[in-house]
């Protein structure tokens, strides 16, 4: 189960992104959209507000202008946390999932 926190430029995200998450995540999730259309929050304070509203232990922070191309990505994330002592996973536009730690811009 994953809480997805999005700092958005409006009070909601577009339907295409909602459908993309629903069709690719593969696990139960909740969507928490923090409206930052008036630029009230820094990205950090918006994400912290999202954490306080979340109901699940695993929290995914994301922007509102991306799409997921991997099916069942939520299952992969949950499995990584179960099988290791990781505390966080980060992806920044990476075209692949590396086995070894490395920079997101390499490869």
C-alpha positions as CSV (number, residue, x, y, z in Angstrom):
1,X,0.0,0.0,0.0
2,X,1.4,3.3,-1.1
3,X,0.4,6.9,-0.4
4,X,1.2,9.1,-3.4
5,X,1.8,12.7,-2.6
6,X,1.7,15.2,-5.4
7,X,2.4,18.9,-5.1
8,X,0.2,20.2,-7.9
9,X,-0.2,23.6,-9.7
10,X,-3.9,23.2,-9.3
11,X,-6.4,21.8,-6.8
12,X,-6.4,18.4,-8.7
13,X,-4.3,16.5,-11.2
14,X,-5.5,15.7,-14.7
15,X,-7.5,12.5,-15.4
16,X,-4.8,11.1,-17.6
17,X,-2.3,11.0,-14.7
18,X,-4.9,9.5,-12.4
19,X,-5.6,6.8,-14.9
20,X,-1.9,6.2,-15.5
21,X,-1.3,5.6,-11.8
22,X,-4.4,3.4,-11.4
23,X,-3.5,1.3,-14.5
24,X,0.2,0.8,-13.6
25,X,0.7,0.8,-9.8
26,X,-0.5,-2.7,-9.1
27,X,-1.1,-2.3,-5.4
28,X,-3.7,-0.4,-3.2
29,X,-2.9,3.3,-3.0
30,X,-4.2,6.6,-2.0
31,X,-3.7,9.8,-3.9
32,X,-3.0,13.0,-1.9
33,X,-2.9,16.1,-4.0
34,X,-1.5,19.3,-2.4
35,X,-2.8,22.4,-4.2
36,X,0.1,24.7,-4.7
37,X,-1.5,26.8,-7.4
38,X,-1.0,30.0,-5.3
39,X,2.6,29.1,-4.6
40,X,1.9,28.9,-0.8
41,X,4.3,26.0,-0.1
42,X,7.8,25.1,-0.9
43,X,8.0,21.6,-2.4
44,X,9.3,20.4,1.0
45,X,6.5,21.9,3.0
46,X,3.9,20.6,0.5
47,X,5.4,17.1,0.7
48,X,5.5,17.3,4.5
49,X,1.8,18.3,4.6
50,X,1.1,15.3,2.3
51,X,2.9,13.0,4.8
52,X,0.7,14.2,7.6
53,X,-2.4,13.3,5.5
54,X,-1.1,9.9,4.4
55,X,-2.5,6.7,5.8
56,X,0.2,4.2,4.5
57,X,3.7,3.6,5.7
58,X,5.2,3.8,2.2
59,X,5.0,7.3,0.6
60,X,5.8,8.2,-3.0
61,X,6.5,11.8,-3.8
62,X,6.0,12.8,-7.4
63,X,5.5,15.7,-9.7
64,X,2.2,16.2,-11.6
65,X,3.9,16.1,-15.0
66,X,5.2,12.6,-15.3
67,X,3.8,9.2,-16.4
68,X,4.6,5.7,-15.4
69,X,5.6,3.3,-18.2
70,X,6.2,0.3,-16.0
71,X,3.3,-1.9,-15.1
72,X,3.1,-3.0,-11.4
73,X,5.7,-0.5,-10.4
74,X,4.1,-0.4,-6.9
75,X,4.8,-4.1,-6.5
76,X,8.4,-3.6,-7.4
77,X,8.7,-0.8,-4.9
78,X,7.1,-2.7,-2.1
79,X,9.3,-5.8,-2.8
80,X,12.5,-3.7,-2.7
81,X,11.5,-2.5,0.8
82,X,10.7,-6.0,2.0
83,X,13.9,-7.6,0.7
84,X,16.4,-5.1,2.0
85,X,17.2,-2.5,4.7
86,X,16.4,0.5,2.3
87,X,14.9,3.6,3.8
88,X,14.3,5.4,0.5
89,X,14.2,4.9,-3.2
90,X,14.6,7.7,-5.7
91,X,14.1,8.0,-9.4
92,X,14.7,11.1,-11.5
93,X,13.9,10.4,-15.1
94,X,16.0,7.3,-15.2
95,X,15.5,5.1,-18.3
96,X,16.4,1.9,-16.4
97,X,16.4,0.3,-12.9
98,X,20.0,-0.4,-11.8
99,X,21.0,-3.3,-9.5
100,X,23.9,-1.3,-8.1
101,X,23.7,2.2,-6.6
102,X,24.7,5.0,-9.0
103,X,23.8,8.4,-10.3
104,X,20.5,8.8,-12.0
105,X,22.1,10.7,-14.9
106,X,24.7,8.0,-15.7
107,X,24.1,5.1,-18.1
